[in-house]
Amino acid sequence: MPASTPRPHVMALLFDADFNRSSGTRTFRHLDGRPFTDEEQALADDATFEELQAAGVHVHAPEAGAEAQAAAHQMAELLFKYVLPHREALIPFMTHEDMLEYSRLETVIAAGAGSLHPHKD
């Protein structure tokens, strides 16, 4: 069975798990408070990343942080595509401090706009 296909018996267990463990214990509990048996704990420990995600468990994955950062940059670029031509529409939503900072940054950008283009030798 491919690793990405959730196993029904593992999923049933994960959906009945309380993953908020007390410090100093590695044993999960069922939603009704019963501790996992050794067999259930072994199943939970063997759950794949995909199974844990499908059950809604927050899993720390370093590659997910890099992927999230890349997605944030892509989202910013997408938003800039629409915001820059219509930036005046944002001003009513800005605080006074943000408006001052926006104005300052706009001046810096305008002053250096010529240097943003590559020079031809």
Summary of the structure (lengths in Angstrom):
residues: 121
radius of gyration: 25.1
end to end distance: 60.0
largest distance: 74.2
contacts: 224
relative contact order: 0.08
helix: 61%
strand: 4%
